[in-house]
Structures are given as structure tokens and as C-alpha cells.
Amino acid sequence: QPRPTVMDQKARDTRRNRLYGLAFTLTCFVAGTVYGWPALRRDLIKEGGLTEKQLGAVFTCGAWSVQGGRFAAGLIRDALGTKRTACGCLLCVLLGAVLVATVASDNFAGLAFGMLFLGLGSGAQLCIQPVTGLFPENASAAMATLSGAFQISGLVFLVCSGIARAGADRLGAYLAFAACVCVLLALSWVYLPYGFKFTIDDEDRRTSDESKGATRTVDEKDEEAAVSDPAAVVLKEVSKEGEGNDGKKGASSAVAVGDDKPPPPLSHLTRRGQLLSDEYVALLAWFSVCVTPAQYYVLSIGWQLERKGDDNGDYTRAFVVLYAASAALAPIGGAVADKYGVGFAQGLATALTGSSFVVLLSDSLPAQIAGMTLYSIGRLFVFALFFSNIGRRFGFAHYGTLVGFGMLTSAVLSMLQYPMFTLAIDESVDWVNAACAVAIAGCLPYTAWLSRRERGEKRQLAGKTVNEDA
């Protein structure tokens, strides 16, 4: 017997709350686990066996898989659907947790592959992000909460470290984490949809669609891509038929909130035109320049704090807590962009991130609390505003391509974090920190240029509206 296609409101609310609860929990456990690295690094140093450079390479494997893994998971999800892709990513996380739990502290390859597999948890998070579409009345709040959950996942290593110190050792702590992942894997297999959306109607049509080999259109994929990243600001593509100003039917426009908003200024360009536009090239350069030092910061912060006197690891643990706590500020970046434009907001994110490297030039440990706070908020905003910029400035017609290419490019360039770390160890850490601050500060003219362009467009639109009203 076919299932009913209409459910009563109570059942629908129960279903969407259950799915969102699963999505939030899954994100908290596996999405950005590797960014709690300083806690695991300290445990491995106590056990002994690997040099500082080898430990840096271990983290680099995990950090790279978070960036590149989301791109790969997105492609696989488009082919296999949500359930199978998310569960595949969770299996990788399970394997990574078992490797980190069981290999010896001097086993470089085992730990490197463990971190590599753990980083693929970001792919599972990508698959379940469209669950926010079940909450159209609170879409922004739902997205912001999941954005924060990505930061919270950085606490996993710190919690495991605490369990290990309590007597369970690394083996017991990370096997306990693996058991939690097994539970999430089972729940995901039971509750996640096979298809690409979380709506009831989509799930009801799954069997029919699969038997017919139905495929989604490019527009549908790109619309879903708008909610496929933890830091993406919720925007919605509204397509409506009818007579437009040019007398043509089927006009569509990507808008931020309502139908009365103008289309994104670069939405009229082709895919190639958007990829080669001055705005996208500048955005990609800004994102890559900010992300590479940001990855280096996580990689090196534990070592740098120890050089400044953090012998008992209190400040290292404080970094992990501050990184996770910044999740509460996730909505602020979007609010600033809404009011002042993405150019101004990107400038703020750039200044915050760059300032954290200036603070690292100080040998004062208490000062590092301020620096780590600046870093955590700045990093959060950098990622959030990258996705927000694409939605607001380019629209969603080629959103997936623009985001995917940006993530892939930044993943490749962020591999520079490791040679930067080795240079800091062998030569001068202050010079590397200063170079990071200067490189990030070099992006500020771009954000000023973009902000000025946005203000010009706003004035032009206001003048056009006045003329039309007259």
C-alpha cells in the first residue's frame, strides 16, 4: 500500500524536529572535529614518539580533508542521495576514530590517516544542511544554529582528552567517541531521506523517481546548494512567471528576503562570466589569503602557547573552548552584512583575523586570550561571508560551481600551512606571524572597494526608485 502523501501538522512537526535534532547532533559530533587539534596534539606529545613537524603534518591531513571533503561529498550526494552519502562519511569518521584510538603515538601514517578520515565528517554535515528548509518560518535561525554546531564540534578532542586523563587513556576515550558515531550512523540510516531534499513530498516520490532514473535540474541542485554549507547565510531563489518590465514571461530573480528586492548585480552573467569576473577573482583571492593563515593558526597555536610558557596546557584548552563558544556569534556576521553590506562585513572579518596574528607577536600569555577570541570570531565570519557574498552578489544560478571551485582552490592553497609551520620552527615564528598579519591586512583594500561598489549600487537603486515613483 502506498504511504499517504498528507500528514497531519503534529506528525509533520514531530518529523522535522526529529530530523533537525539529528542534524544538529551529527554536526556537533563530526563536522569540524579536527579543529580541536591542540587538545589531541598535547596528549600525543605526552605519549611521545612524533616530532613537532610530524604532528603538524598529521593535522594538515585532517584540515585538508575538511575543505576538500565537502567538495567531494557534494558531488557524491548529487549522484547517490543524502542517506547513502552521509552514512558513507560517517563510516569514514568511525574508521578515523578507531585509528586515532588504537595506533601507537609514534605511528605517523596511522595518525595521519585517522585525521584524514575524521575530516571527512564535514561531508556528512553538508548532506544534512538542507534540513533547514523544513523551517521556512525560522530559516535564518535554523541555519545559524547549525553554523554554530560546526564550531562546537571542535570540543570533541578536548572532551576525549579529559576522559583519557580521567583514566580511560586514549584508547578508551576515542573508542567511546567511535561508539557515539555508530549510534549516529544507525540513526542516520533510519531517518535521513534517500533523495536530495527533506520534504515529505520528495520522500514520497523517491521510489518512483529512482525507478524512472529521474534527475534534478541544474537550477534545483544549485538552489539546494544554497544551504549546503555550515556558514552559508540563508538566501532564497524566487522564480515567478508573469509579465516583467521587459514584457517577457518566466523572469526569475535571486533575492535575499522578499520579491521586491532587485536581483544580485552579477546574476545576469553566464557561469564562465561569473568565474572570470573581477568580483569573483577578488573574492577567491580574499578567501584563500584569509583561510591559509587561519589553518596555520590552529596548527601552530598549541606549540606557540607552550613557547610562551603554557606548560600545563590551560591556554591550549582555553583556545578550544573559545573556538567553540564563538558559535553563539554566528548570526552576527549575517546581521552586519544585512545592514552594512558584505564588503563592510568582510572588512570586519579580515580585521579580526589579522589582529589575532598581531597579538601572537606578544609573549604575554593573558594577552593570547584576546587574540584567540579575535581569531575564533574572525574565522567564523570569514567562512560565513564567503558563502553569503556569492549568494548576494552572484545569485544561485551557478552557486554550486562558484562555491565548489572556491572551496577546492582554498583547500589546495591552504596546504601552505605546513611549510609555514616548518619555517616557524626552523627560522622565526614571529616573522611568520607578522607575514600572516601583513598578508591578511593586504585584503582590506578589496573589502573597501567592494563596500564602495555596494554603496554606489544602493544609491543608484534608490535614485531609480524615486524616478519611477515620480
C-alpha positions in Angstrom: 0.0 0.0 0.0 1.4 3.4 -0.9 2.0 5.7 2.0 -0.2 8.7 2.5 1.2 11.9 1.0 -0.5 14.2 3.5 0.4 14.1 7.2 -1.3 15.9 10.0 0.5 19.0 11.2 1.5 17.4 14.5 3.2 14.5 12.7 4.9 16.9 10.4 6.3 18.9 13.3 7.5 15.8 15.0 9.2 14.6 11.9 11.0 17.9 11.2 12.1 18.4 14.8 13.5 14.9 14.9 15.4 15.4 11.7 16.7 18.8 12.9 17.8 17.3 16.2 19.7 14.6 14.3 21.3 17.2 12.1 22.4 19.3 15.0 23.7 16.4 17.0 25.6 15.0 14.0 27.1 18.4 13.2 28.2 18.8 16.8 30.0 15.4 16.8 31.7 15.1 13.4 31.6 18.2 11.2 34.7 20.1 12.4 36.2 17.7 14.9 39.8 18.1 13.6 39.9 21.8 14.6 40.1 20.7 18.2 43.6 19.5 17.3 45.5 21.4 20.0 44.0 19.1 22.7 44.9 15.9 20.8 48.3 17.2 20.0 49.1 17.8 23.6 48.1 14.2 24.5 50.3 12.8 21.7 53.3 14.9 22.9 52.9 13.5 26.4 52.9 9.9 25.0 55.9 10.8 22.8 57.0 9.4 19.5 56.5 12.1 16.9 58.3 15.3 16.3 56.6 18.7 16.2 56.8 18.7 12.4 55.3 15.3 12.1 52.5 16.3 14.3 51.9 19.3 12.1 51.7 17.1 9.1 49.1 14.9 10.9 46.9 17.9 11.4 47.4 19.1 7.9 45.9 15.9 6.6 42.8 16.4 8.7 42.4 20.1 7.8 42.7 19.4 4.1 40.1 16.7 4.2 37.6 19.0 5.8 38.0 21.5 3.0 38.3 19.1 0.1 36.0 16.5 1.6 33.0 18.8 1.4 33.5 19.3 -2.3 33.8 15.6 -2.9 30.8 14.8 -0.7 28.7 17.3 -2.6 29.4 15.5 -5.9 28.7 12.1 -4.4 25.5 13.3 -2.8 24.3 14.6 -6.2 24.8 11.1 -7.6 23.8 8.8 -4.6 21.5 11.0 -2.5 21.6 12.2 1.1 21.3 9.0 3.2 24.0 6.9 1.4 26.5 9.8 1.2 26.0 10.9 4.8 26.3 7.3 6.1 29.4 6.8 4.0 31.0 9.9 5.5 30.1 8.7 9.0 31.8 5.3 8.2 34.9 7.2 7.4 34.7 9.1 10.7 34.2 5.8 12.5 37.3 4.4 10.9 39.2 7.6 11.8 38.2 7.4 15.4 39.3 3.8 15.6 42.6 4.6 14.1 43.3 7.5 16.5 42.2 5.3 19.4 44.3 2.3 18.6 47.5 3.3 16.7 50.7 4.0 18.7 51.7 7.5 19.3 54.8 7.1 17.1 52.7 5.7 14.2 52.8 8.7 11.8 50.9 7.0 9.0 48.1 5.7 11.2 47.5 9.0 12.9 47.6 10.9 9.6 45.0 8.6 8.0 43.0 8.8 11.2 42.8 12.6 11.0 42.2 12.3 7.2 39.1 10.1 7.8 37.9 12.2 10.7 38.0 15.3 8.5 35.5 13.7 6.1 32.8 14.2 8.7 32.3 17.6 7.1 30.8 15.8 4.2 28.1 14.3 6.4 27.3 17.8 7.7 27.0 19.1 4.1 24.4 16.4 3.3 22.1 17.2 6.2 22.3 21.0 5.9 19.2 21.3 3.7 17.1 20.2 6.7 16.8 23.9 7.5 14.3 24.1 4.6 11.8 22.4 6.9 11.7 25.6 8.9 10.7 28.4 6.5 9.4 30.5 9.3 12.7 30.4 11.1 15.2 29.5 8.3 17.8 32.0 9.4 17.8 30.9 13.0 17.9 27.2 11.9 20.9 27.9 9.7 22.7 30.0 12.3 22.3 27.2 14.8 23.8 24.6 12.5 26.6 27.1 11.7 27.4 27.3 15.4 27.3 23.5 15.7 30.2 23.2 13.3 32.3 25.3 15.8 31.0 23.2 18.8 32.4 20.0 17.2 35.9 21.4 18.0 35.2 20.4 21.6 35.3 16.6 20.8 39.1 16.3 21.2 39.0 18.3 24.4 36.3 16.1 25.9 38.2 12.9 24.8 41.4 14.3 26.3 39.5 14.8 29.6 38.2 11.3 29.5 41.7 10.0 28.8 43.1 11.9 31.8 40.4 10.5 34.0 41.8 7.0 33.5 40.4 5.7 30.2 43.5 6.5 28.2 43.4 7.5 24.6 42.1 4.0 23.6 39.1 4.2 25.8 38.3 7.8 25.1 38.3 7.6 21.3 36.6 4.2 21.2 33.8 5.9 23.3 33.7 8.5 20.6 33.5 5.8 17.9 30.6 4.3 19.7 28.8 7.6 19.6 29.5 7.8 15.8 28.0 4.3 15.5 24.8 5.5 17.1 24.6 8.5 14.8 25.3 6.2 11.8 22.3 4.0 12.8 20.0 6.9 13.3 21.1 8.5 10.0 20.3 5.3 8.1 16.9 5.1 9.7 15.8 8.7 9.5 17.6 10.5 6.7 15.9 10.7 3.2 17.3 8.8 0.3 16.8 11.7 -2.0 18.1 15.2 -2.0 15.5 17.1 0.0 14.0 16.7 3.4 10.4 17.5 2.4 7.6 14.9 2.7 6.7 15.1 -0.9 10.2 14.4 -2.0 10.5 11.3 0.1 7.1 10.0 -1.1 8.3 10.3 -4.7 11.7 8.7 -4.1 10.8 5.2 -5.3 9.1 6.5 -8.4 11.9 8.8 -9.2 14.6 6.2 -8.8 12.8 3.7 -11.0 12.5 6.2 -13.7 16.0 7.4 -13.3 14.8 10.9 -12.8 17.5 13.5 -12.3 17.3 17.0 -10.9 17.9 20.1 -13.0 20.9 22.3 -12.5 18.7 25.0 -11.1 17.3 22.6 -8.4 20.8 21.5 -7.4 22.1 25.0 -7.1 19.1 26.1 -5.1 19.8 23.2 -2.6 23.5 24.2 -2.6 22.4 27.5 -1.0 22.0 25.6 2.2 24.8 23.0 1.8 27.4 24.7 4.0 27.5 25.3 7.7 28.4 29.0 7.3 26.1 29.9 4.5 23.7 32.8 5.1 20.2 31.8 4.2 19.0 33.3 0.9 16.2 32.1 -1.3 15.8 32.0 -5.0 12.4 33.1 -6.1 11.2 32.3 -9.6 7.9 33.5 -10.7 6.1 33.6 -14.0 4.3 36.7 -15.3 4.8 39.9 -17.1 8.1 41.7 -16.2 9.3 45.1 -17.0 10.7 43.8 -20.3 7.4 42.1 -21.2 8.9 38.6 -21.1 7.5 35.7 -19.2 9.3 33.4 -16.8 11.6 36.0 -15.4 13.4 34.9 -12.3 15.4 36.7 -9.8 17.5 35.7 -6.7 16.6 37.7 -3.8 17.6 37.8 -0.2 14.3 38.1 1.6 11.4 39.3 -0.5 10.1 39.6 -4.0 10.6 43.4 -4.1 14.4 43.1 -3.9 16.5 43.6 -7.0 18.4 40.6 -8.5 22.0 40.1 -7.4 24.2 42.5 -9.5 26.1 39.8 -11.2 23.3 37.2 -11.6 22.9 38.1 -15.3 26.4 36.7 -16.2 27.0 33.2 -17.6 28.8 30.6 -15.5 32.0 31.5 -17.3 31.4 35.2 -16.9 30.9 34.9 -13.2 34.0 32.7 -12.7 36.1 35.2 -14.7 34.5 38.4 -13.2 36.7 40.8 -11.2 34.5 40.3 -8.2 34.8 36.5 -8.1 38.5 36.5 -8.7 38.9 39.1 -5.9 36.6 37.2 -3.6 38.5 33.9 -4.2 41.8 35.7 -3.5 40.5 37.2 -0.3 39.1 33.8 0.9 42.3 31.9 0.1 44.6 34.5 1.7 42.5 34.6 4.9 41.9 30.8 5.2 45.6 29.7 4.7 46.9 31.7 7.8 43.7 30.7 9.7 44.6 27.0 9.2 48.2 27.7 10.2 46.9 29.3 13.4 45.1 26.1 14.5 48.1 24.0 13.5 50.6 26.1 15.5 48.8 27.6 18.4 49.5 24.8 20.8 53.2 24.9 20.1 53.3 28.7 20.2 51.5 28.9 23.6 54.0 26.4 25.0 56.8 28.6 23.9 55.2 31.5 25.8 55.0 29.4 29.0 51.8 27.4 28.8 53.4 24.4 30.5 50.2 22.9 31.9 48.1 23.4 28.8 45.5 25.7 30.3 45.7 28.2 27.5 45.6 25.4 24.9 42.4 24.1 26.4 41.1 27.7 26.6 41.6 28.1 22.8 39.4 25.1 22.1 36.7 26.4 24.4 36.8 29.9 22.8 36.7 28.4 19.4 33.5 26.5 20.2 32.0 29.4 22.2 32.2 31.7 19.1 29.4 29.6 17.7 27.0 31.9 19.7 28.0 34.8 17.5 27.2 33.1 14.2 24.2 35.2 13.4 26.1 38.5 13.9 28.1 38.3 10.7 24.9 37.9 8.7 23.2 40.8 10.6 26.2 43.1 9.8 26.1 42.1 6.2 22.4 42.8 6.1 22.7 46.3 7.5 26.1 47.5 6.1 26.8 45.2 3.1 29.1 42.2 2.6 32.0 44.4 1.8 32.0 46.1 5.2 31.3 42.7 6.9 34.2 41.1 5.1 36.4 44.0 6.2 35.4 43.4 9.8 36.2 39.7 9.5 39.5 40.5 7.9 40.5 42.9 10.6 39.5 40.5 13.4 41.5 37.6 11.8 44.6 39.7 11.1 44.6 41.2 14.6 44.9 37.7 16.1 48.3 37.3 14.5 49.4 40.7 15.8 48.6 39.5 19.3 50.7 36.4 18.7 53.8 38.7 18.5 53.4 39.4 22.2 54.9 37.0 24.7 52.2 37.7 27.2 50.0 34.6 27.8 47.0 36.5 29.2 47.0 38.7 26.0 46.6 35.5 24.0 43.0 35.1 25.4 42.1 38.3 23.5 44.0 37.1 20.4 42.3 33.7 20.4 38.9 35.3 20.8 39.6 37.6 17.8 40.7 34.6 15.8 37.7 32.5 16.6 35.2 35.2 15.7 37.2 36.3 12.6 37.4 32.8 11.2 33.8 32.2 11.8 32.9 35.4 9.9 35.3 34.7 7.0 33.6 31.4 6.1 30.1 32.8 6.7 30.7 35.8 4.5 32.3 33.9 1.7 29.1 32.0 1.1 27.0 35.0 1.8 28.9 37.1 -0.8 28.2 34.5 -3.5 24.5 34.4 -2.8 24.1 38.1 -2.6 26.4 39.2 -5.4 26.1 36.3 -7.9 22.8 34.6 -7.1 22.1 30.9 -7.2 22.1 30.0 -10.9 25.7 28.8 -10.6 26.1 28.8 -6.8 27.3 25.3 -6.6 30.0 25.9 -9.2 31.2 29.1 -7.5 31.3 27.7 -4.0 32.8 24.3 -5.1 35.6 26.0 -7.0 36.3 28.3 -4.1 36.5 25.5 -1.6 38.7 23.4 -3.8 41.0 26.3 -4.5 41.3 27.3 -0.9 41.9 23.6 0.1 44.9 23.4 -2.3 46.4 26.7 -1.2 45.9 26.0 2.5 48.4 23.2 2.2 50.9 26.0 2.6 50.1 25.9 6.3 52.6 23.1 6.7 55.7 24.8 5.1 54.7 27.9 7.1 54.8 25.8 10.3 58.2 24.3 9.5 59.5 27.7 8.7 58.3 29.0 12.1 60.1 26.1 13.8 63.3 26.3 11.9 63.6 30.1 11.4 61.4 32.7 13.2 57.9 32.2 14.3 57.5 36.0 14.8 58.3 36.6 11.1 55.7 34.0 10.0 53.1 35.6 12.3 53.9 39.1 11.1 53.8 37.9 7.4 50.3 36.4 8.1 49.1 39.7 9.6 50.5 41.7 6.6 49.0 39.3 4.1 45.6 39.5 5.6 45.8 43.2 6.0 46.6 43.4 2.3 43.0 42.2 1.7 41.4 45.3 3.3 41.6 47.5 0.2 39.5 44.8 -1.6 36.8 44.9 1.1 36.8 48.7 0.9 36.4 48.6 -2.9 33.6 46.1 -2.6 31.8 48.2 0.1 32.1 51.3 -2.1 30.7 49.4 -5.0 27.7 48.2 -2.9 27.0 51.8 -1.7 27.1 53.0 -5.3 24.6 50.3 -6.4 22.4 51.2 -3.4 22.3 54.9 -4.3 21.7 54.0 -8.0 18.7 51.8 -7.0 17.3 54.5 -4.7 17.5 57.1 -7.4 15.8 54.7 -9.9 13.0 54.0 -7.4 12.5 57.8 -6.8 12.3 58.4 -10.6 9.8 55.5 -11.0 7.6 56.9 -8.2 7.7 60.3 -9.7 
